[in-house]
Amino acid sequence: MTYRVTLQLGLLIVLTFGGIIYLPIYYFFIHHSNQRFLAANIKHLSSRDLNLQKGFGRSNSSVPNEHITVITILDNTMKLKDYALGLDTMRCYCKGHGYNYILLDLSTNNSFDKACKKQHIWYRRHCVLAEILKRSPSYNTSDTWFAVVDADTGVINPRHKIQEWIDETVDIIFYNRIWQFELAAGIFMVKKSSFAQKFVLCWSAYPDFESKSLQFSGNFIIHVCSIEFKSLPEI
C-alpha cells in the first residue's frame, strides 16, 4: 500500500514538474519557431506573383474561380491581430487562385445593422451572410458559391482548390466533426440560391438561445434547421 501511494505521488511529481519544464520549452522554441516559419513563408508567398490556377489541384466542379468568394465575418477589430497568421494564409490562397476574398468587420461596417439587429456574432453573422447572398452579383446562380470560414482558419496546402469540395447538385455543404459527428459551423459553403438564403436565415432566427447555455454552440442550430427544412437531404 505504501509502495503504491509512493509510486502515485512520484508519478504526480514527475508529470507536474515535467509539464512546468516542457511548456516553456514548447512555447519559446517549438511554437515560436513554427510561428516564425509560417510568417516567413507567408511573407515570401505574398511577395511573389502567385498563379496557382495552372496545374495545381484537381477540380470536381465547373464553377469558375471568380464566382467563388471566401468570406470571414468578425465583430471586433482588435481580434484581427490574434488571427493575423491564419488570415494572411487565406488572403494569399485567394489571391493565388483568383477567388474573391471578403473580410467583414461588423464593428466598423454598419451597412447590415438595419437588416440584422441581433448582437451575438454567432447568430448575426448568418443574417449578414443571407444579406450578402441577396445583394451579391447574380452571375448564373447555379455556379455562384460562398465559402464561409472562421477567422482562426488557416490554409495548409494551397494546391487544393475549393471546387474539389463543391457538389453542384446541392445548395449547402457542411462537414462533420470527427469526434462526435455533429455538423460544424466553423467552415461551410453555400450556393447563391433562395433555399440557401432561407436556411441561413433560419440559422440566425433563434434569439432565445443567446441568454442560455446553448449560446456557445452555434452548431446546435444547424441541426434544428435541418429538422425544420424537410427537403434537406440526409448527410
trRosetta pair geometry for C-beta under 8 A, 3 or more apart (Angstrom, degrees):
i j d omega theta_ij theta_ji phi_ij phi_ji
1 4 5.9 -53 -151 32 30 110
1 5 6.6 27 153 -15 64 105
2 5 5.8 -55 -149 38 32 109
2 6 6.1 32 153 -19 66 109
3 6 5.7 -58 -148 39 28 112
3 7 6.2 31 153 -22 65 108
4 7 5.6 -53 -146 35 30 112
4 8 6.3 28 155 -17 64 106
5 8 5.8 -56 -148 38 30 109
5 9 6.2 29 154 -19 65 108
6 9 5.7 -56 -146 38 29 111
6 10 6.2 31 154 -20 64 107
7 10 5.7 -54 -148 36 28 112
7 11 6.3 29 153 -19 63 106
8 11 5.7 -53 -147 36 31 112
8 12 6.4 34 152 -21 64 105
9 12 5.6 -53 -150 34 31 113
9 13 6.5 32 152 -19 64 104
10 13 5.7 -54 -150 35 32 111
10 14 6.4 33 153 -19 66 105
11 14 5.7 -53 -148 36 32 112
11 15 6.3 29 156 -16 66 107
12 15 5.9 -57 -146 39 29 108
12 16 6.1 28 157 -20 65 110
13 16 5.8 -57 -144 37 28 110
13 17 6.1 9 166 -2 66 111
14 17 6.5 -64 -140 48 22 95
14 18 5.5 27 160 -25 62 117
15 18 5.6 -55 -136 39 22 115
15 19 6.3 25 160 -21 60 106
16 19 6.0 -60 -157 33 24 107
16 20 6.6 22 150 -17 62 107
17 20 5.3 -48 -145 35 39 115
17 21 6.3 34 156 -15 68 104
18 21 6.0 -60 -149 41 29 105
18 22 5.8 22 157 -19 67 115
19 22 5.7 -56 -131 40 28 107
19 23 5.9 31 171 -26 66 108
20 23 6.7 -48 -139 27 18 107
20 24 7.7 10 164 -4 51 104
21 24 7.1 -72 -167 38 28 100
21 25 6.6 19 151 -13 66 117
22 25 5.7 -68 -153 42 34 111
22 26 5.9 34 155 -23 74 108
23 26 5.6 -52 -143 35 30 111
23 27 6.2 25 161 -17 65 107
24 27 5.8 -57 -142 39 31 108
24 28 5.9 8 169 -2 69 114
25 28 6.6 -67 -137 47 21 95
25 29 5.6 -21 180 21 63 121
25 30 7.3 50 133 -3 71 100
26 29 7.0 -77 -126 53 12 83
26 30 4.9 -40 -151 42 57 120
26 31 5.7 60 147 -20 73 103
27 30 7.7 7 -31 53 11 79
27 31 4.9 -27 -134 38 38 134
27 32 6.7 59 152 -31 51 95
28 31 7.5 38 -6 50 16 94
28 32 5.5 -7 -166 -3 29 136
29 32 6.4 -5 -70 42 5 104
29 33 6.1 2 166 -18 48 116
30 33 6.0 -61 -146 36 20 109
30 34 6.5 19 157 -17 60 107
31 34 5.9 -57 -151 35 29 110
31 35 6.4 29 153 -20 64 106
32 35 5.6 -53 -149 34 33 113
32 36 6.4 30 154 -16 65 105
33 36 5.8 -55 -148 38 32 109
33 37 6.2 34 153 -22 66 106
34 37 5.6 -53 -145 35 31 113
34 38 6.3 27 159 -15 66 106
35 38 6.1 -57 -147 39 27 106
35 39 6.1 26 156 -18 64 111
35 85 7.0 -91 -143 -92 82 149
36 39 5.7 -56 -142 40 29 111
36 40 6.1 32 158 -22 65 108
37 40 5.9 -57 -149 35 26 110
37 41 6.5 20 156 -14 62 109
38 41 5.8 -60 -148 39 31 108
38 42 6.2 32 155 -20 67 106
38 85 6.0 50 117 -162 130 119
38 89 7.7 -44 -178 -65 110 119
39 42 5.7 -53 -147 35 30 112
39 43 6.4 32 154 -19 64 105
39 85 6.6 -75 -78 -113 81 98
39 88 7.9 56 -124 71 62 159
40 43 5.8 -54 -150 36 30 111
40 44 6.3 32 151 -21 64 106
41 44 5.4 -50 -146 35 35 114
41 45 6.3 33 155 -17 67 104
42 45 5.8 -54 -146 39 31 108
42 46 6.1 33 154 -23 65 108
42 85 7.3 -160 -26 -149 158 65
42 88 4.6 54 -175 131 145 126
42 89 6.1 -88 -103 -74 116 67
42 92 6.2 -148 -148 -28 79 148
43 46 5.7 -54 -145 35 29 113
43 47 6.5 24 157 -19 62 108
44 47 6.2 -63 -154 34 28 107
44 48 6.9 22 152 -20 62 110
45 48 5.9 -64 -154 31 35 110
45 50 6.5 37 -179 -77 86 124
45 92 4.9 55 117 -159 127 143
45 96 7.7 -44 179 -62 114 126
46 88 7.3 -56 -61 -171 129 103
46 91 8.0 25 -103 102 106 109
46 92 5.8 -92 -76 -94 74 110
50 92 6.8 131 -46 -173 164 80
50 95 5.7 88 57 113 132 96
50 96 3.7 -74 149 -102 132 83
51 54 5.9 16 140 13 105 105
51 96 6.8 -153 -80 -158 8 69
52 56 4.7 -63 -176 53 78 151
52 57 7.5 44 157 3 103 117
52 93 7.9 -33 25 -151 159 53
52 96 3.8 47 -1 153 117 110
52 97 5.2 -46 73 -72 113 69
52 158 5.9 -98 -111 139 160 105
52 159 6.7 -145 -162 -109 116 48
53 56 7.2 -67 -87 41 3 100
53 65 6.5 -69 -111 -42 120 159
53 96 7.6 179 -32 150 71 64
53 97 5.9 121 -74 -141 81 52
53 98 5.9 14 -65 1 133 120
56 158 7.8 2 159 118 146 74
56 159 4.4 -121 -172 -146 106 79
56 161 7.4 127 110 -46 84 99
57 159 5.0 171 -53 154 88 65
57 160 5.0 134 -115 -126 118 26
57 161 4.1 137 128 -13 149 91
57 164 6.5 -104 -178 -46 107 123
58 161 7.7 -144 72 31 30 107
58 164 6.2 85 82 -102 74 105
59 62 8.0 110 138 -79 119 31
59 161 5.5 -24 -89 73 89 143
59 163 4.1 13 -146 99 94 134
59 164 6.4 -98 -116 -66 39 64
60 163 6.2 176 46 142 60 81
60 164 5.5 83 6 -138 101 40
60 165 7.8 103 44 -34 123 15
60 166 6.9 177 80 59 93 72
60 167 8.0 -19 116 -85 124 56
61 163 4.0 -139 50 -164 104 93
61 164 7.7 -118 5 -52 97 16
61 166 4.0 -2 -51 78 159 117
61 167 7.8 -121 -83 -79 114 18
61 168 5.9 140 -134 -43 102 105
62 143 6.9 -64 97 -117 83 130
62 168 7.3 -3 36 -55 86 153
63 67 5.5 -122 -178 79 88 119
63 68 6.2 89 135 -56 122 103
63 143 4.5 179 -116 -161 77 89
63 144 7.9 173 -147 -66 113 19
63 145 5.9 11 -165 1 159 122
63 163 5.7 -171 54 -109 98 102
63 166 5.7 -44 11 115 137 168
63 168 7.0 176 -45 -86 103 109
64 67 4.7 87 65 3 86 106
64 68 7.7 -158 96 -10 50 87
64 143 6.7 67 14 149 78 127
65 68 6.0 -66 -161 29 39 110
65 97 5.5 -153 -145 151 129 85
65 98 4.2 68 124 86 137 105
65 99 5.7 -100 -179 -70 86 62
65 161 7.8 -84 -99 -153 98 121
65 163 7.9 -76 -84 -36 66 119
66 98 5.9 -51 -66 148 74 105
66 99 7.7 -166 -97 -115 30 33
66 100 7.0 72 -158 -37 53 93
67 139 5.3 141 -121 -178 112 174
67 140 8.0 -23 -129 49 150 78
67 143 5.3 30 129 130 161 87
67 144 5.0 -106 -176 -103 101 58
67 145 6.7 72 127 20 86 74
68 99 4.9 -53 94 -129 100 100
68 100 6.9 178 95 27 46 82
68 145 5.1 -9 -113 70 77 98
68 146 7.7 162 -160 -90 55 26
68 147 6.7 26 -179 -10 100 105
68 162 5.5 153 -175 75 154 144
68 163 7.5 -112 -58 -60 151 80
69 99 6.8 156 -106 174 25 89
69 100 4.0 -30 -107 78 81 113
69 101 7.3 180 -159 -76 67 22
69 102 6.1 22 177 -3 113 110
69 136 7.4 -129 1 -132 154 144
69 145 7.4 -177 29 97 67 52
69 146 5.0 -21 70 -112 96 74
69 147 7.2 -171 92 27 45 71
70 90 6.3 -155 137 -179 145 109
70 93 7.8 45 -9 93 169 110
70 94 5.3 -126 31 -85 130 125
70 99 5.5 58 -10 134 102 134
70 100 7.1 176 23 88 63 57
70 101 5.2 -10 64 -112 98 71
70 102 7.3 179 90 28 50 68
70 146 7.8 146 -97 -164 21 58
70 147 4.8 -24 -107 70 70 106
70 149 6.3 -5 -169 9 96 119
70 162 7.6 -153 -71 -72 101 148
71 101 7.8 167 -81 -161 45 42
71 102 4.3 -5 -113 65 85 107
71 103 7.9 -178 -153 -76 52 30
71 104 6.7 8 -168 0 98 113
71 129 7.3 147 98 -112 144 92
71 132 7.0 105 -123 139 168 169
71 146 5.7 -13 9 -168 121 107
71 147 7.2 152 20 76 68 52
71 148 5.6 -27 71 -106 93 65
71 149 7.4 148 74 25 41 72
72 87 7.1 -116 49 -112 166 94
72 90 7.2 79 -32 113 133 165
72 102 7.3 -178 31 96 57 64
72 103 5.3 -4 63 -118 102 68
72 104 7.0 177 88 28 51 71
72 148 7.7 132 -89 -162 41 57
72 149 5.6 -44 -83 77 90 79
72 150 7.0 56 -134 170 98 13
72 151 5.2 107 -178 -84 130 67
72 153 7.7 -159 -99 40 120 108
73 104 4.9 -17 -112 71 69 107
73 106 6.6 39 -177 -32 92 108
73 121 7.5 175 122 -170 99 98
73 125 4.1 148 96 -138 143 111
73 128 5.9 141 -132 82 148 141
73 129 7.1 -103 -32 -58 148 90
73 148 7.5 -17 1 -152 104 102
74 77 7.4 115 117 -79 132 36
74 79 5.9 -162 -156 68 128 124
74 80 7.1 72 168 -70 177 79
74 103 7.3 10 3 -180 113 82
74 104 6.9 171 28 90 69 53
74 105 4.9 -21 74 -109 104 68
74 106 6.8 -162 93 12 48 80
74 107 7.5 -50 118 3 87 99
74 121 7.6 -19 -167 -146 32 141
74 151 5.7 50 -79 -61 107 140
75 105 7.3 142 -107 -164 15 60
75 106 4.6 -26 -108 57 71 110
75 107 5.5 100 176 -43 50 92
75 121 4.2 -127 -11 -91 137 121
75 124 7.2 77 -82 72 131 135
75 125 7.8 -108 -46 -62 104 100
76 79 4.6 81 89 -9 101 108
76 105 7.6 -110 54 -154 13 99
76 107 5.5 76 -96 -30 35 146
77 80 5.7 -24 -174 -10 53 117
77 105 5.4 50 -79 -164 77 150
77 107 5.7 -117 -20 72 85 129
77 108 6.1 56 -58 -28 122 121
78 81 7.1 -43 -180 20 49 102
79 82 5.2 -56 -164 37 59 116
79 83 6.1 31 147 -3 85 111
79 151 6.6 79 131 102 118 163
80 83 6.2 -76 -148 51 31 94
80 84 6.4 64 151 -72 67 79
80 87 7.1 -19 -157 -5 76 164
80 105 7.6 -36 -61 -88 116 130
80 151 7.8 -105 -107 -164 49 139
81 84 5.5 -8 -148 -35 36 117
83 86 5.2 -58 -173 50 78 109
83 87 5.2 79 128 -27 93 107
83 151 4.1 -18 -149 149 168 104
83 152 5.5 -105 -117 -81 104 57
84 87 5.8 -63 -142 42 27 110
84 88 6.1 31 160 -25 66 107
85 88 6.0 -56 -152 31 25 111
85 89 6.9 22 153 -16 61 103
85 154 6.5 -21 122 -95 86 134
86 89 5.8 -55 -153 34 35 109
86 90 6.5 30 152 -16 67 107
86 151 6.7 115 88 154 127 53
86 152 5.5 120 13 -161 168 31
86 153 5.7 129 -179 76 129 29
86 154 3.7 -106 -122 -68 78 86
87 90 5.7 -56 -149 38 34 111
87 91 6.2 36 153 -22 67 106
87 103 6.7 50 -150 -106 120 139
87 151 6.4 -14 -68 -162 103 80
88 91 5.6 -52 -144 35 32 112
88 92 6.4 31 156 -16 64 106
89 92 5.9 -56 -149 38 30 110
89 93 6.2 35 152 -24 64 109
89 154 4.4 61 50 -159 147 84
89 155 4.2 -166 150 35 109 87
89 158 7.8 -143 -176 -69 87 109
90 93 5.5 -53 -146 34 31 116
90 94 6.4 28 158 -16 65 105
90 101 6.9 143 138 -138 93 126
90 149 6.8 -171 -119 84 144 149
90 153 6.8 69 -69 96 128 89
90 154 6.9 -116 -41 -127 85 42
90 155 5.9 145 -81 -24 51 107
91 94 6.1 -57 -149 37 28 107
91 95 6.3 28 153 -19 63 109
91 101 6.0 124 -119 158 60 165
91 103 7.9 -26 -79 -39 103 127
92 95 5.7 -58 -148 38 30 113
92 96 6.2 30 156 -21 66 109
92 155 7.4 -137 70 50 95 138
92 158 7.1 -67 114 -99 98 149
93 96 5.9 -59 -150 35 26 111
93 97 6.5 -1 162 3 63 112
93 99 7.6 -6 122 36 79 126
93 155 4.3 144 -59 -56 141 169
93 158 4.9 -148 -113 -122 87 104
94 97 6.4 -70 -142 49 28 94
94 98 7.8 -107 171 66 57 9
94 99 4.2 -93 -143 71 80 99
94 100 7.0 -52 -172 96 125 13
94 101 3.9 117 106 -59 169 119
95 98 7.8 30 -176 -68 24 33
95 101 7.5 -40 -47 -8 68 140
96 158 6.0 45 66 168 154 133
97 158 7.7 -152 -38 -179 107 93
97 161 6.2 148 -135 -120 140 89
97 162 7.6 131 131 2 161 96
99 147 8.0 -17 -171 27 146 123
99 162 6.8 79 -91 3 144 136
102 132 7.8 165 97 -143 169 146
104 109 6.0 -74 -165 40 83 154
104 128 7.0 179 121 155 150 142
105 108 4.9 29 101 31 113 101
105 109 6.0 124 76 1 61 101
106 109 5.9 -69 -114 60 34 89
106 112 6.9 -63 -125 56 100 120
106 121 7.2 173 40 -116 141 93
106 124 6.7 97 -155 125 172 131
106 125 7.6 -123 -33 -87 141 75
106 128 6.8 -108 -88 -74 122 155
109 112 7.1 41 123 10 98 95
110 113 4.6 -10 -169 -21 80 126
112 115 5.6 -67 -164 53 66 102
112 116 4.8 3 151 28 101 116
112 127 7.4 138 169 113 120 95
112 128 4.8 30 -175 -114 166 91
112 131 5.6 161 -126 61 106 161
113 116 6.9 -80 -123 63 18 72
113 117 7.2 61 179 -97 58 58
114 117 7.8 -11 -168 -66 18 87
115 127 6.7 178 126 159 90 108
115 131 5.2 115 100 -88 155 134
116 124 5.3 106 161 -156 120 81
116 127 3.7 144 -114 112 112 129
116 128 5.4 -52 -19 -60 168 70
116 131 6.7 -101 -33 -20 114 135
116 204 7.4 -53 -133 170 104 152
118 123 5.1 -52 117 102 147 119
118 124 5.0 -156 85 -77 89 86
118 127 6.8 132 33 -5 108 148
118 204 6.9 -178 34 177 143 98
118 207 5.9 -145 -110 -102 124 100
118 210 7.3 -158 -166 -68 114 148
119 124 6.7 -74 145 -49 6 134
119 210 7.6 93 60 -159 89 149
120 123 4.9 56 81 22 100 103
120 124 6.2 167 79 -13 45 97
120 210 4.9 -165 -17 -128 143 111
120 215 6.5 -107 -141 -161 157 110
121 124 5.6 -60 -124 46 31 107
121 125 5.6 37 175 -31 69 107
122 125 6.8 -36 -133 22 16 109
122 185 7.6 60 -157 124 97 153
122 215 7.2 139 51 179 138 68
122 218 4.0 -142 -178 -69 117 126
123 126 6.3 -60 -166 30 37 107
123 127 7.1 33 145 -14 68 105
123 203 7.7 -172 -137 132 64 72
123 204 4.8 117 -179 -144 74 71
123 206 6.9 -135 -119 59 127 74
123 207 7.2 128 160 -92 167 56
123 209 7.9 149 -71 70 132 106
123 210 6.7 -69 -4 -79 145 106
123 218 7.2 -161 -63 -116 59 106
123 221 7.8 108 -103 -32 86 168
124 127 5.6 -56 -157 36 42 112
124 128 6.3 42 148 -20 72 105
124 204 6.9 96 -94 -144 17 120
125 128 5.4 -51 -148 37 37 115
125 129 6.3 44 150 -25 66 101
125 204 7.9 -164 63 -96 44 118
126 129 5.3 -44 -146 32 36 116
126 130 6.7 41 152 -21 62 99
126 200 4.9 -163 -176 -178 91 83
126 201 7.3 174 136 -87 99 24
126 203 4.3 -114 -175 97 160 114
126 204 3.9 -168 82 -57 108 104
127 130 5.7 -51 -154 31 33 112
127 131 6.7 33 148 -17 63 103
127 200 7.8 168 -80 139 26 94
127 201 6.8 67 -109 -118 65 65
127 204 4.1 -180 -50 155 83 169
128 131 5.6 -55 -153 36 35 113
128 132 6.4 37 149 -21 67 104
129 132 5.5 -52 -148 34 34 113
129 133 6.4 39 152 -21 65 102
129 146 7.1 166 -158 117 101 153
129 148 6.3 -11 -113 -93 139 141
129 190 7.2 96 163 33 124 151
129 200 5.2 -111 93 -174 113 146
130 133 5.6 -50 -151 33 33 115
130 134 6.5 30 151 -17 63 106
130 197 4.9 98 -148 -153 89 74
130 200 4.5 -180 -69 96 94 118
130 201 4.8 68 -97 -62 163 84
130 204 7.2 -115 -5 13 128 136
131 134 5.6 -57 -150 37 33 111
131 135 6.0 16 158 -8 69 113
132 135 6.0 -63 -137 46 29 100
132 136 5.8 42 162 -43 67 106
132 146 7.1 102 111 -104 123 158
133 136 6.1 -43 -137 14 22 115
133 146 6.9 -104 -85 -4 87 143
133 190 6.8 -59 -89 118 132 129
133 192 5.4 175 -156 -125 85 72
133 193 8.0 -52 -176 34 128 35
133 196 6.3 -155 -142 104 157 111
133 197 5.0 -160 97 -86 139 93
133 200 7.1 135 -2 34 144 151
134 197 6.3 81 -60 -121 89 139
136 144 7.0 163 117 167 129 137
136 146 7.9 -162 -41 -63 166 120
136 192 6.2 -113 74 -109 126 134
137 144 7.7 -159 89 -123 73 145
138 141 6.1 -51 -169 -60 77 85
138 144 7.3 -139 172 -27 30 157
138 192 7.5 -178 -141 131 44 146
139 143 6.5 -97 129 78 125 85
139 144 4.7 142 54 -68 125 116
139 192 7.7 108 48 47 101 149
140 143 5.1 35 81 30 102 99
140 144 7.0 171 76 -25 48 94
141 144 5.7 -59 -136 28 38 114
141 191 7.3 86 161 159 76 97
141 192 4.8 -117 -147 97 81 98
141 193 5.9 118 158 -84 117 67
142 168 6.8 54 169 -169 93 104
142 191 7.2 -4 -144 -170 34 132
142 193 7.9 54 -93 -77 49 110
143 168 7.3 -11 -94 -126 72 118
144 191 6.8 100 77 -165 62 66
144 192 3.9 -11 92 14 116 127
145 162 7.5 -179 103 135 135 129
145 166 6.1 -78 -83 -117 168 129
145 189 5.8 5 -177 -177 113 108
145 190 7.1 161 -154 84 67 38
145 191 5.6 -40 -99 -102 75 57
145 192 7.3 -122 -75 -12 28 80
146 189 6.8 166 85 -153 48 61
146 190 5.2 -10 58 60 98 86
146 192 7.3 94 -16 -59 100 80
147 162 5.6 -104 -53 -138 147 138
147 187 7.3 -2 -180 -166 88 88
147 188 7.9 -175 -152 97 53 30
147 189 5.0 -24 -102 -100 66 91
148 187 7.0 171 89 -145 62 41
148 188 5.5 -6 56 61 103 73
148 189 7.2 177 15 -90 74 35
148 190 6.9 26 -12 4 114 103
149 153 4.3 -100 175 53 112 152
149 186 7.3 20 -153 153 53 70
149 187 5.0 12 -112 -109 73 88
150 153 5.0 116 64 -25 74 102
150 186 4.5 -45 -16 -158 125 83
150 187 6.8 -84 3 -57 84 72
153 186 6.8 144 -66 159 117 105
153 187 6.1 108 -105 -73 153 114
155 158 5.4 57 150 -78 131 80
157 160 5.4 62 104 -1 103 105
160 164 5.8 -65 -171 14 92 150
161 164 5.5 125 70 -19 71 94
162 165 6.4 -68 -173 41 51 98
162 166 6.6 56 137 -36 78 107
162 189 7.5 143 -176 -101 110 139
163 166 5.2 -51 -142 21 46 119
165 173 6.6 145 147 147 98 154
165 189 7.0 145 110 -4 110 149
166 173 7.2 -133 -118 -20 46 157
166 189 6.7 -109 -99 137 78 159
167 170 5.0 35 95 22 110 105
167 173 6.4 136 27 -88 97 123
170 173 6.4 111 95 -68 127 81
170 191 7.5 167 110 -10 53 128
170 233 6.9 -93 -111 25 116 130
171 190 6.8 11 155 -156 72 69
171 191 4.7 -103 -144 41 58 113
171 193 4.8 -94 -131 54 118 141
171 195 4.6 165 1 87 178 119
171 196 4.5 -147 164 -57 110 93
171 199 7.4 139 108 8 123 140
172 188 6.8 6 -174 167 88 118
172 189 7.2 162 -156 89 45 56
172 190 5.2 -6 -107 -108 76 76
172 191 7.3 -109 -59 14 46 81
172 195 7.7 -124 -20 120 101 100
172 196 5.5 152 -63 -114 93 88
172 199 5.9 -83 -43 87 152 158
173 188 6.3 172 86 -166 58 72
173 189 4.3 3 52 56 107 100
173 190 7.7 -155 23 -69 69 38
174 183 4.4 18 145 -158 151 107
174 184 6.6 159 -175 50 98 60
174 188 4.9 -19 -100 -117 66 113
174 222 6.7 100 -103 -166 157 146
174 235 7.2 -47 68 -113 108 133
175 183 7.5 131 73 -146 29 62
175 184 5.8 -22 75 39 79 111
175 187 6.7 6 21 82 120 98
175 188 7.4 -154 5 -95 75 70
176 181 5.0 -8 -175 -150 123 55
176 182 6.9 148 -149 72 72 23
176 183 6.4 -52 -97 -91 61 47
176 184 7.1 134 -143 -10 15 93
176 235 7.0 131 -60 152 112 137
177 180 5.8 10 91 50 119 71
177 181 6.4 -107 68 -51 72 12
177 182 5.4 10 25 51 114 74
177 183 8.0 -169 -6 -102 83 3
177 184 5.2 113 -53 -60 89 111
178 181 7.7 25 -142 -70 16 57
182 219 5.4 75 138 154 127 133
182 222 8.0 120 168 65 92 124
182 223 7.2 -67 -152 -51 94 125
183 219 6.2 172 86 -162 65 94
183 222 4.5 -120 90 118 126 145
183 223 6.5 161 30 -62 113 80
183 226 7.4 132 3 -44 154 143
183 235 7.0 -154 -78 -74 109 165
184 187 6.9 18 108 40 115 69
184 188 7.5 -178 93 -57 71 97
184 219 5.9 -40 -125 -108 36 123
185 188 6.8 -45 -144 -17 39 123
185 218 4.5 -84 54 102 172 107
185 219 4.8 -140 -13 -80 103 66
185 221 8.0 48 -80 52 139 94
185 222 6.2 -161 -74 -40 95 126
190 193 7.9 -136 170 31 85 86
190 196 4.3 127 -172 -164 107 132
190 199 7.9 -167 -125 72 121 118
190 200 6.6 5 -109 -57 162 125
191 196 5.4 -176 63 -39 65 146
192 196 7.0 -105 -120 56 13 140
193 196 4.6 95 57 6 84 102
193 197 7.0 -147 94 -6 45 86
194 197 5.6 -52 -148 36 35 113
194 198 6.3 34 155 -19 67 106
195 198 5.9 -59 -150 37 29 109
195 199 6.3 26 155 -18 65 108
195 231 7.8 -89 -135 89 127 128
196 199 5.8 -56 -146 37 31 110
196 200 6.2 27 158 -17 66 108
197 200 6.0 -59 -147 38 27 107
197 201 6.3 26 155 -17 64 109
198 201 5.7 -56 -147 38 30 111
198 202 6.4 38 151 -24 63 103
198 229 7.7 129 113 -100 109 121
199 202 5.5 -50 -152 30 33 116
199 203 6.6 40 147 -25 63 102
199 225 5.9 107 -159 160 76 133
199 229 6.0 -10 -101 -58 96 156
199 232 7.6 108 -109 -87 129 118
200 203 5.3 -47 -155 27 36 121
200 204 6.8 22 152 -10 65 104
201 204 5.9 -62 -150 41 36 102
201 205 6.2 43 151 -38 67 113
202 205 5.6 -60 -146 24 31 120
202 221 8.0 170 127 166 76 102
202 224 7.9 -159 152 105 105 92
202 225 4.2 123 117 -123 125 116
202 228 6.2 -168 -160 78 143 141
202 229 7.0 -154 12 -45 171 108
203 218 7.9 49 179 -178 103 96
203 221 5.2 107 -150 126 65 123
203 222 6.7 14 -116 -85 108 57
203 225 5.5 -45 -72 -36 68 155
206 209 4.8 24 135 5 109 117
206 221 5.6 -157 21 -114 143 120
206 224 7.1 67 -68 82 148 159
207 210 5.6 -31 -169 -2 55 119
208 211 7.2 -67 -174 34 43 94
208 212 7.1 20 143 -6 71 121
209 212 5.5 -77 -149 46 48 108
209 214 4.6 -67 -157 86 108 113
209 215 5.7 159 142 -78 79 64
209 220 7.5 -173 -151 83 153 130
209 221 7.2 -149 34 -71 165 107
210 215 5.2 72 -145 -108 33 119
211 215 7.1 100 -16 -52 10 133
212 215 6.1 145 66 -28 53 90
213 216 7.3 -43 175 18 54 100
214 217 5.5 -73 -163 50 63 102
214 220 5.3 -73 -164 49 111 163
217 220 4.4 69 116 -20 109 107
218 221 5.9 -42 -170 22 55 112
218 222 7.7 66 139 -26 68 92
219 222 5.6 -41 -166 16 49 117
219 223 7.5 40 147 -14 69 98
220 223 6.2 -62 -169 33 40 107
220 224 6.8 38 142 -19 71 106
221 224 5.2 -51 -150 35 45 116
221 225 6.2 39 155 -15 73 104
222 225 6.1 -62 -152 41 28 106
222 226 6.2 34 150 -27 65 108
223 226 5.3 -47 -144 31 34 118
223 227 6.8 36 155 -19 62 100
224 227 6.0 -59 -161 33 31 108
224 228 6.5 24 148 -15 66 109
225 228 5.4 -55 -143 40 38 111
225 229 6.0 23 161 -7 72 108
225 232 7.9 104 128 -49 75 156
226 229 6.3 -58 -137 46 25 97
226 232 5.1 -126 -148 98 67 159
229 232 4.2 78 100 -31 108 109
